Amino acid sequence: MLTKRIILSWALLLLLATAAMAYQDHRGVNIDSLEAILAGPHPPRGKELMRVYLPLMRAYQVRDNDRCVYYARKALALSYEINGLNARESALYNLGLMAYGRDEWDLAIDYFQQALAVTDSMRSDRRYTPADVDDNLSQLYGAIGNVYNMQDQLLLAIEYYQRALPIFERNHWSQSLTILHHNVGELYLMIGNAEKAERHYLQALNCGTESGDSLMMALARKGLSKIYLDRGDYEQLQRTLLPAYDYYHAHREEELGDYSEILVCMARMNLQEEHRNVEAAQAYTDEALSYVGADMMSEQRGDVYAAAAEVAMARRQWPRALELALQSVHPDSVATYGDVSCYVLLAHIYAELGELDLAHAYINKVYRMMERFATEHYQSGLSQMEVLYETEKKQAAIERLQEQRRWMTWGAALGGLLLLLTALLFFLLWRSVRLSRRSALVKAKLDGELEERVRLARDLHDRLGGILTALKLIVSDHSDNSDYSDNSDNSDYSDNSAATLVDDAIREMRNVSHHLLPDSLCRYGLRTALRDYCQTMPRVRFAFMGEEQHVEHEEAIYCIVHELVNNAVKSSGATQIDVQLMAHRGHTTIVVADNGRGMVASGESCGDCSSQNPEREVRSEGAGLTNIRERLAAIGGSILVDSRPGQGTEIHIEIQSQA
């Protein structure tokens, strides 16, 4: 179970890592004045508009979740228009924080991973400095670690916390580094890895000593004391525990929970065989018992009762020991692994009291709890290792691409004298890419065989109907005329017209076949097919974020995007259309946005948009969107249309995996 201390200290870590930015964004922001600017007669555009969206988004973080999400989405959409990577990362990060606050863990991870991908692209963009990248990575690694921490996926939490370590070291963020080492030590102690926990506690102690942070030094010593106590290392325990006791005794009012843990350690230190002082141990447990209350965490309260029971056992006061030990355990329905040591105490006490059946019952509880813990720990470890494996593969792929990019840059800089070496490097890189692409093609061919093409036949029939009907009429006229006319010139003309229309039909069939279900969709997946399609359309830009993989319902998604883009090109009057595809495991998002005339929902009226002024005429939701809604409903998707007359249209489509 995640402790309160870890949550608070990591929150402090994030605050320290982004202190300057947080101060500027959360203080001195007049929300009303900024929103008045947006509602004014001349609202800002482009980068100036982003300077309004971002402060509003951050100001609403702790005030209004819905408003924060609203401005984050606005900033996200605008970031594609102005190509603002840092703003895009900030919007995605805030959307992740809002999902985190709603306990939507998977969605939060999705947003944070998208923000990581954007941050990675900032490395090669000269507009951003390494410090910009480090700021983003530090907060994202911490946020992802927090999500996994809240889910008790401690291995994954440790992985992402430790990714922040080199960033803090590189930037000499000593206080944040101290907190991070302490928190990682706490997590390792929870999973039973005392060796790694000790290593991180010692590093936290060293950093705290250098910075003079007495609280962090005491926290690190408290963790080390538990390790040395379990080892029975009295000398190390005494050197570490006594300074921690002095600090917490002086600050016991504000650190009461931690002080009770130190009192328990002091009592148990005085119960060690070669250094036993039962009277001193009794004094420490009596003081700890005086602080037990409803505001104390259940784990701390149980540990106090267990230590007091151990003192009573040392005095051979068995009824008193039994009373205290029974208060140290949770009810069976909410028992945790921490109750195992208390079960052992109870088994010992009942044996001394002659209650052998009860002693045996608690011994059985120990075995059952150990078996349950081993099973849960094994299953959780497996699932976390799978996620780590996939993460490491992606990281390795990114590092390989970055390495290739560096080699290519060096090759171009060396020039003529190193031309031979450059050619050799390009050849090796080309061979590596070709092999990788060949493997991807084989896998795509095996995994991505299309099963249904019925829609293609129907659409071809609808599109070619007009041409084929005209061809039929010309041929029919030619046949009728040949019965009563000898004009060979007209016959030749009809034949030529028929041949021309046949050629038109063939070309149209090829175009429709390519756009409705291109070969690249089957072979390379949705991303490549949409990119190729958008490149053939005027004023259309395409952007992708996520994982290189086939997604579910690719054919349906392609057809939907095809129809939305065609509608925007033909009817919106837009000068720019943006298509965004975000594909992650189990979740696909498509955004189609244009800066055209906008439209009104079915049944609504637009006062200024009369047909008397064609330039202000707007579209309305019709059969096209109705058809798209039906197709999305069939595959478990949803659509959200955000449009106002004269302000363009933004359509969001969300599709969750049905697997």
N, C-alpha and C positions, 0 to 999 in steps of 0.2 A: 504494500500500500504506500502511495506517495505521501511523504511527510509534509507538514505545513512549512517547515523550514526550507525545503527544496523549492517549493513554489515561490515563496517570498524572495529567496535569495536569487533565483534565476530572473524573476521580474526585475530585481535591482540590477542584475547584469545587463539585461536588455536596455534598461534606462540609462546605464552608464555608457553603453556602446553607442547609443544614439542621442546623447544628452543635448548636444548643440541643436540638432534638428528638432528634437521634441520641444525644446524651449521656444524656438522660433514659431513652431507650428501650432502649439497648444496655448500659448500665452499671447495676449495682445491681439487676438483675432476677434474682430467684431463681426459676428455672424450676420446680423441684420444688415450691416452696411454692404457686406459682400453679396448677399442675396439681392439687395436692392440694385446693385450693379447689374446683376443678371436680368432683373426685371425691367431695367431702364430702357429708354428709347434707343440707345446705341450700345447694346451689349458687346463685350469684347469678343475677339475671335482668335483662333490659333493659340500661340504661346501665351498671350495675355489672358485668354480664357482659362488655360491650364493653371495660371497663377491664382485664379479664383477657385477652381474646382479642388485643387489639392489642399489648401488651407481649410476649406469647408469640410472636406472629407475627414481630415485629421481632427478638426474641432468637434465633430459629431461622434468621434470614436467612443467617448465615455458618456455621451449625452443621449444619443438617439441612433440605435442600430440601423433602423430602416433608412434614415437620412444619410448615414455614413455609406451604406451600400449604394444608395441612389447616386451620390456624387462620385463614388469609386467607379461605378459603371460608366458614368459620363466621362470621367477622366480616362478610363480604359479605352473607350471608343475614340476619344479625341487623340490619344497617344498614337494611334495608327495613322490618323490624318496628318499629324505634325512629325511623325517618326520620333517620338520622345520615349526612348527606352527606359530612362530612369523614372519618368512619370508612370510608365506602364508597370514597372516593377512595384512602385509604391501603391498603385491602385490594386494590383493583384494581391500584394501583401495585406492590405487593409481588408479586402474581401475575405482573405483567409482568416484574419483575426476575427472578423464578424462571425464566420462559420464556426470558428473555435469557441467563441462565446456562446453559441447556440448548441454546443456539443455535437456538431456535425463534423466528426473527425475526418472522415474520408474526403469530404468536400474541402475542408481546410487544407489537408495534405495536397489535394489537387491544385489549389490556388498557389500554395507555397512552392510546389514543384514547377509550376508555370513561371513563377517569379524567378526561380533559380535559372531556368532556361533563358529568360530575358537577360538576367545579370551576366550569364556566360557570354551572351552575344555582345555585351558592353565592353568586354576585354579587347576586342578588335576594333572598336569604334573610338576614334581619336577625340571625340567630344568628351569622353569620360576618363577620369584619372584612376589609377589603382586604388586610391583612397575611396572613390565612389563605389568601386566594386567591393572593397573590403567592408564598407558600411552596410551594404545590402546583404552580403553573405553572412556577416555576423548575426544580424537580426533574423535572417531566414533560417540559418542552422539552429539558432536558439528556439525559434517558433516551432520548427518541425520536431526538435527534441522534446519540447513541451507537450506536443500532441501525443507522441509516443509514450511519454512519461505518464500522462493522464490515463492512457490505456494500459498501463502496467507492462508495456513492451520495453523493458529496461535496456535490453541489448541495443535496440534501435535508438533509444534515447541517448545512450552513451556514445554510439557511433556519430550522431549528429552534433552532440555537445563537443566531442573531441575534434570535429572538423573546424570548430571555431578556435581551437588552441593556437595553431600557427598564425592566425589572423591577429589575435591578441598579442602574441609574442612579437610579431613583425611591427606592430604599431605601438608597442610598449604600453599597452593598456593594463598596467600592473594590478589595479584594484579588480578589474573584471577578470583578469587571469586568476587571481586569488579565489574569487567566488566560484569560477568554473572548476578549478581543481577540487575545491571542497565538495561541490555538488556531484562531480563524477565519483569522488571517493565514497560519498553517501550511497550512490547507486550500486557501486561494486560491493559495498558492505551488505546491501539488501539481497544481492544474488549470491552471497556467500564467498566472494573472491576477496579474502582478507589481504592477500599479497598486493594486488593492484590497488585496493582501497588504501592500504598503508602508504604506497608510493605517492598517490595523489594527495592524501592528507599532508604528507611531509612537504610536498611542493607548495601546497596552500600555506603551510606554516612558514616556509622560507619566504614566500612572496609577502605574506602578511607582516613578517618581521622587517623586511626591507621597507615596506610602505608605512610601518607603524600602526597598522590596523589591529587594535587590540581585540575587537569582536571576532574578526576572522581568525586570529591566532587562537582564541578560546574555542571557537567552533572546531577548528582542525584538531586541537588537543582533546576535545571531547570525543571525536571519532577515533583518534589513536588510542585513547584510554580504553575504549570498548575492545579494540583489537588486542592490546596487551593484557587486558583482564582475561579474555578467553584463552590466551596463550599461557597464562600463569607467569608472565614475565614481570615479577614484582619490581625490579629495579627500574626498568623502562616505564612501568606504570606509575611509580611514585614520581619520577622526574617529569612526567607529562601531566599527571592528574592534579598535582598540588597547585601549579600555576593556574590551571583552568578553574579549580575550586576558588582560589583567591579572586579571580575576575568575576565569576558568577555570584559569589557571596556578596561582593560589593554592588552588583547590579541585579540582585535577586527580584526586585519588584518589577522591573521591565522584562526580565528574562526568566520568569518563574518556572516555565516548563523545562527549559534547559538546565536550570539550577537543580530541579528535582532529579534529573538524570545524573548529574554530577554527584548528588548526595547518594544515590543508589550505588554508583561506582565506588565512592569512598567507603560505603558500608561493606561492599563485597571485597574491596582491597583488604579491609581489616578482618575478614573472615578467612583469608588464605592461611593454609595450614601452618607454615613456618613463621608467619607474622600475625598470628591471631590475636585480636583485641576485641572481644565480644562487647565490652562496655562501650567502646568507641563506635562500633558498628550499630549498636542499639541507639546511640544518640543520633547518628545520622539518619537512620530509618524513622525514628520518632519525629525528627524535623521534617522529613519528606512527607510523612503521613499527615502532618499538620497543614500541608499545602494542597492536599487532595481535594478537588472540587469539580463542579460540573464543567468549568472552563478548561480543565486539563484534558489533553488528548487521551483516548482510551488506552493506547499503547503505553503511554507514560504512566497512567494511573495503574495499569496492571503490573508494570515493572516495579513500581513502588511497593505494592502489596506482596509481590513475589520476593523482593529483597527483605521485607519485614518478616515474611514467613521463614526465610532462610536463617535470619537471626534467631527467631523463636525456636527453630529446630536445633541451632547450635546451643541454646539454653535448655534443650530437651523439654520445652513447653509445648507438647504436642497438640492439645486442644486449641491453644492460641495460634499455633502454626496452621492448623486445619482451617480455622476461621479466616485467617489472612489469605491462605492459598486459594480458597474457594472464591474469594473476591478478585483474584488475579486473572481468572480465566473468563473468556467470553462464553455465552450460551452456545450449545452445539451447532445451532443453525447458522451462526456467524463466526464460528471458530476459525482462526488463522494458524499459519505455521508457527507463529510466535507463541501459541498456547502449548506447544509440545513440551517446553521446559517446565511449564506449570503443571502439566499432567504428570511429569516425572516426579515433581515435588509431592503432588497429591498421592501418587502411588507409594512413595516412601513413607509419607505420614500415615496413611491408612495401614500400611504394613506394621509400623511401630505401634499403632493403636489396636492391632489384632483384627482389623477389618480386612481379611484377606480377599474376600470376594470383591470389595470395592477397589482394593489395590490392583487386583487382576483386571478389573474393568478399565482402570485408567492406563494400565500397561497396554491393553488392547487398543485404547484410543490413540496411544502414541504410535503404535504400528499402523493403524488406519490413516492417521494424519500424515505420517511419513510416506506411506504408499500414495496417498492422494497428491501430496506435494510433488513427489517424484514424477508422477504421471503428468500433472499439469505443467511442471517445469520443463519436462521433455517436449511435450506438444508445443508449448509456447516458444521454446528455444528453436524447434524445427521451423515453425512458421516465420520467426524473426530472421533466422539464418537464410531462409529463402528470399526474403525481402532484401537482406544485406547483399546476397549474391547478385540479385538483379541490379541493385544499386551500383555495386562495384563494376558490373559489366558495362553499365551506361557510363560510369565515370571513366573506365578504361577507354571506351570508345571516344569520349570527348577528349581525353588526353592524347589519344592517337591522332585525332583530327588537328588538335592544336600543334602537335609535334610536326605533322605534315606541313601545316601552314608556316611554322617557323623555318623549316628547311626550304620551302619555296621562296620565302622572303630573302633568306641568306643567298640562295642561288641567284636571284635577280640582282642583288646588290654586288656580288663579286664581279659580274660582267664578263668581258671577253677572256681575261686570263684564266678564269675558272670555268670556261664554257664546257669543257669536256666533263668535269666533275658534276656540273649542274645537269648536263644531259643524262649522266648515269643515275643521279638521284631521281630525276623525273621518271626515268624508265622504271626504277625500282618502285617508286610510288604508284606509277600507272599499273604495274603488274599486281601490286597489292590491292589496289582499288578494283581492278578487273576481277581478281579472284573473289573478293568480297561480294562484288555485284553478282557474279555467277552463282555463288551460294545463295544469295538472297532471291535470285530469280527462280532457282530450283525450289526453294521453300515456298515462295509465293505461288508457283505453279501447282504444288501439291496441296497447299492450304486454301487456295483461292479460286478453285474451279466454280464457275457460275452454274447454277442449277436451273434458273428460270430466265427465259428470254421472250415470254409471251407478250410482255408489254411492248417490246420492240416491233413485233409484227403489227400490233394494233396501231401504234403511233405512225409506222410507215404507211399503213393503209390510210389513216386520216390525212397525213401530209401530202401524199401523192394522189389523193382522190380527185382534186381539181384538174391536175395535169392529165391524168388518165381519162377523165370524162371528156376533156377537150379533144384529146387524141381520138377517142371513139366517135365523136361528132364529125370530125374532119374525114375520117376514114369512111363513115357512113355516107356523108355528102358526096364523097368521091365515087362511092359505089352507085349511089342513086343517079348522079349526073352521067355516069358512063353508059346508062341505059338509053338516054335520049339525046346525048350531046356528043359531037365529034371533035370538040375543042380540046386538042391535046395539050395546049399550053396550060389550061386550067388543071388538067390532070397532073402535069409535072409540078405545078405549084403546090397542089395538095400533097403530093408525095413528099416534096421537100419539107413542107410544114410538119407533116407527120414525123419525118425523120428527126427534125429539130426538136420536137417535143419529146420524142423518145430519148434523145441525148439529154435533154433537161431532166427527164425523169430519172435517168441513171445517175446523173450528178447529184440530184436532190436526195436520192436514196442513199448515196454514199455519205453525204453530209449529215443527214439525219441519223444514219447508223453510227457514225463516229460520235456525234454529240450526245445521243441518247445512251449509248453503252459502248464507249471506246475500248479498244483493246488494252490500252494502258490501265484501265480500271481493273481488269482481270489479272494483268501481269504485275503491276506495280502498286496497286492500291488506290484509295480514294484521294490521297494528297496529290499524287502525280497527275491523275485524271483531271482534278479540279484546276490544278496549276496550268496544265496544257489548255484546258478550255478557256480559262480567264485570259490567257495570253492571246487567244484568237479574237477576243472581244475588245472593242474600243472603250477606253475610259474605265477599264476594270482592273483592280489590283487584287492580288491574292497574298495572304499571309498564313503561316502554319506554326502551331506550337504543339508539342506533345511527343508521342512516341512513334517511331517508324514501324508501323504494323498495320495489318488489315484490321478493319473494324467491322462490326456487325451491320448488316443491311446497307452495304456499300452502294448497291444498285439504286435502292430507294432514295438514299441521301443524295446521290449524284443527280437523279432526276428532279428532286425537289430544288436543289441549288440551281440547276439548269433553268428551271421554270422561273424562279425568283429573279435571277439575273436577267433573263430575257424580258420579263415584265418591267424591270427597272429601266433597261435600255430603251424599250419601246414606249413606255408610258410615263416615266417619272420626269423626263426633261433634265436628268441629272448630268452634271459635268464630271462627276467622279463616283465610282461605285467600289466599295471595299468588301471583299469576301474573306472572312476569317474562319479557319478550321482549327479547333482545339481537340485533340484526340488523346485520351488517356485510358488506362485500363478500366473497362466497365463504364466509361462516360465519354460522350462525344458532344461537342458544342459547335454550332455553326452560327455566325453572325453575318448578315448581309445588310449593309448600310449604304445609303445614297444621300446626296445633298440636293435632291430634286424638289418637286413641288409639294411632296407629302400627300397624305390621303386621310380620309375620315372613315370611321367605322360604318358598317352597314346600318342604315336607319338614321344616322346623324346628318345634320345639315351644317353647312359652312356659310356664314353670312356674307363674307367677302368674296366667295369663290363662285360667283354666278357664271353662267355660260356666256354672259354679255362681255366678259373680259377674259378671253382665252388664255392670256398670259398668266392669270391667277387661278385658272381652272385646276382642280386637284382630282386625284383619283379616289375611288371608294373601294372598300373591300368587296370583292365579287366572287364569282365562281372559282377563280383561280386559287384564292386563299382558302376557300371552303374545301376544294379538292385536296390542297396540301394538308389542311388540318385532318381530314379523313385518313390520308395516307400515313401521317405521323401517328395518329391514334392506333392504327393497325400494327405499328412496330413499337409501340410503347413510348412515343415521343410527345413533346409538347412544344408549342410555339407562342411567342410573345411579340406583339407588334407595337412598336413605339413610334407614333407618327403624328405630326401636327401640320396643318396647311402652311406651306412656305418654309418649313423647317426640316424637310427631308424625312426619310423613313429608315427605321432601324428594326430589323427582324432578328430575334433570338430564337434559336431552336436547340432544345436539350433532348438528348436521347440516352437513356440508361440501358446498360446491358441487361438482357432478359435471361442470361445464363445463370 
